[in-house]
Amino acid sequence: MLHTIAIFLLKNAMVALMLAIGLSTTPTSLRATWADRRLVLRALLVLEIGVPLLALATVAVLPLSFVATAIVAVMAVCPNTPI
């Protein structure tokens, strides 16, 4: 039973972490973030375009195996990976 719970928690740790961050965010901080729309736009551009381009450049320069290339690609397109 304990083993099953531990496996479930390990598999869903990122979901639980993101849920905890979302639930701890106050409405005031959300309004403050959305008030600076240029910052939000720049962050989205870097996250959605800059990071994948950097990963593509890294994979092109470094001699990586297929598995390592796939891992870098998955990490580049998943926004929560750095957490």
C-alpha positions, 0 to 999 in steps of 0.5 A: 500500500505504501509503495503504491502511494509513493509511486503515485506521489512521485509520478504526480509531483510536478502536478502537485507542485504546480497546483500548490503554487497556483493555490498559494497565489493571491488575487492581488499578485495576479492583478499586479502581474497582468498589469504589466502586460509587456513583461508577460508578453516578453516572458511568453515569447522567451518561454515559447520561442527562445527556449526551443530555439536555444535547445535546437541550437544546442542539439545542432552543435553538440554530438548527442545521442538520439535519446539525449536529443529527444530529452532536450526537445521534451524539456524545451517544449515543457514550460514547467521543466525548470521547476 
